[in-house]
Amino acid sequence: MADDAAAAEFHDFFDRHYAELARLAHLLTGEAAAADDLAADALVALWDRWDRVRAAEHPVAYARGVVANLARGRVRAAVRERHRVALFWSRRADRTEGPDVAAVLDVRQALERLPFRKRACVVLRHAFDLSEKDTALALGISVGTVKSQTFKGMAELERLLDGRTSLELAGRGER
């Protein structure tokens, strides 16, 4: 009977939070295709530890932390892969000099350029309207770090977006 209750409770948690976790994964990685996979992987990990998660003071914050960690791993893997590709192409004689310059910068492209912690703080604070405390809880960092990383991230977004109001643009945040 206890297993049925736990399963029902997890199913309810899944129904209420899956879309939010997928949106968080999308905003953290910039990859729409990976968002559902990361959210699903996070929920599988949560199910494996469901007794601990459901006993936690803030189970949703715990879930956000799992998504953030999985997203961080995916971003790091992508960076490593880009470095390998860059090394491969740098050895070719017909190398093109100069970076590719995007014609239009939007909020997602600008977010992708932020370091992971700044991006996570900005996304959780402004796209998800989490408090500094809840953001700190989700990321496993101090409130002071959330404040400084959010401030620095927003300043960098302003610079990347040529002074446009990134708070207005971030509010659009469609998935």
C-alpha positions in Angstrom: 0.0 0.0 0.0 2.9 2.4 0.8 4.4 1.8 -2.6 1.1 2.6 -4.3 0.9 5.9 -2.3 4.4 6.8 -3.2 3.8 6.0 -6.9 0.6 8.1 -6.9 2.4 11.0 -5.1 5.3 10.8 -7.7 2.8 10.7 -10.6 1.1 13.9 -9.2 4.5 15.6 -8.8 5.4 14.6 -12.4 2.1 16.0 -13.7 2.5 19.3 -11.9 6.2 19.9 -12.5 7.3 18.2 -15.7 6.6 21.2 -18.0 8.3 23.6 -15.7 11.4 21.3 -15.5 11.5 21.0 -19.3 11.3 24.7 -19.7 14.1 25.2 -17.2 16.2 22.7 -19.1 15.5 24.4 -22.3 16.5 27.8 -21.0 19.6 26.5 -19.3 20.9 24.6 -22.4 19.4 26.5 -25.2 18.4 23.2 -26.8 14.7 22.7 -27.3 15.2 19.1 -28.4 17.2 18.2 -25.3 14.8 19.8 -22.8 12.3 17.0 -22.6 15.1 14.4 -22.3 16.8 16.3 -19.5 13.5 16.8 -17.6 12.7 13.1 -18.1 16.2 12.1 -16.9 15.8 14.3 -13.9 12.4 12.8 -13.0 13.9 9.2 -13.4 16.6 10.3 -10.9 14.0 11.7 -8.6 12.0 8.5 -8.7 15.1 6.5 -7.7 15.4 8.7 -4.6 11.7 9.4 -4.2 11.6 8.7 -0.4 14.4 11.3 0.1 12.8 13.8 -2.3 9.3 13.7 -0.8 10.8 14.1 2.7 12.7 17.2 1.5 11.6 20.6 2.7 11.4 21.8 -0.9 11.0 18.9 -3.3 10.6 21.3 -6.4 13.8 23.0 -5.5 15.5 19.6 -5.3 14.1 18.8 -8.7 15.3 22.1 -10.2 18.8 21.3 -8.8 18.8 17.9 -10.5 17.8 19.6 -13.8 20.5 22.3 -13.3 23.1 19.6 -12.7 22.1 17.6 -15.7 22.0 20.7 -17.9 25.5 21.7 -16.6 26.8 18.3 -17.6 25.2 18.6 -21.1 26.6 22.1 -21.6 30.1 21.0 -20.5 29.9 18.0 -22.9 28.9 20.3 -25.7 31.8 22.7 -24.9 34.2 19.7 -25.0 32.8 18.6 -28.3 33.1 22.1 -29.8 36.8 22.1 -28.7 37.4 18.8 -30.3 35.7 20.0 -33.6 37.7 23.2 -33.4 40.9 21.3 -33.0 40.1 19.1 -36.0 39.3 22.0 -38.2 42.2 24.1 -37.1 44.5 21.5 -38.5 43.0 21.9 -42.0 44.9 24.1 -44.5 41.7 25.8 -45.8 40.8 27.3 -42.5 38.6 30.4 -42.5 39.9 33.3 -40.4 37.5 35.3 -38.2 34.4 34.3 -36.2 31.0 34.0 -37.6 28.9 36.9 -36.6 25.2 36.4 -36.0 22.9 38.9 -37.8 20.4 39.1 -34.9 20.9 38.5 -31.2 17.9 37.5 -29.2 17.6 36.6 -25.6 18.2 32.9 -26.0 21.3 33.5 -28.0 22.6 36.0 -25.4 21.7 33.5 -22.6 23.7 30.8 -24.3 26.8 33.1 -24.2 26.6 33.5 -20.4 28.5 31.1 -18.2 26.3 28.4 -16.7 26.0 29.8 -13.2 25.1 33.3 -14.4 22.6 31.9 -16.9 21.0 29.6 -14.3 20.6 32.6 -11.8 19.1 34.9 -14.5 16.7 32.2 -15.8 15.5 31.1 -12.4 15.1 34.7 -11.1 13.6 36.3 -14.1 12.0 33.6 -16.3 10.7 31.5 -13.4 10.2 34.4 -10.9 12.0 32.5 -8.1 13.1 34.4 -5.1 16.8 34.7 -4.4 16.4 32.1 -1.6 14.6 29.6 -3.8 17.2 30.1 -6.6 20.0 29.5 -4.1 18.3 26.4 -2.9 17.8 25.1 -6.4 21.4 25.6 -7.4 23.0 24.8 -4.1 24.7 28.1 -3.7 24.5 31.1 -1.3 21.9 33.9 -1.6 24.9 36.3 -2.0 26.2 34.3 -4.9 22.7 34.4 -6.5 22.6 38.2 -6.1 26.0 38.8 -7.6 25.6 36.2 -10.4 22.2 37.6 -11.3 23.5 41.2 -11.4 26.5 40.3 -13.5 24.5 38.1 -15.8 21.9 40.8 -16.4 24.7 43.4 -17.0 26.2 41.0 -19.6 22.9 40.4 -21.2 22.4 44.2 -21.5 25.8 44.4 -23.2 25.1 41.5 -25.5 21.7 42.9 -26.5 23.1 46.4 -27.2 21.4 48.1 -24.3 17.9 46.8 -25.0 16.0 46.1 -21.9 16.7 42.4 -21.3 14.2 42.2 -18.5 11.4 43.0 -21.0 12.9 40.6 -23.6 13.4 37.9 -21.0 9.8 38.1 -20.0 8.8 36.9 -23.4 10.6 33.6 -22.7 8.5 31.3 -24.8 9.7 27.8 -25.1 
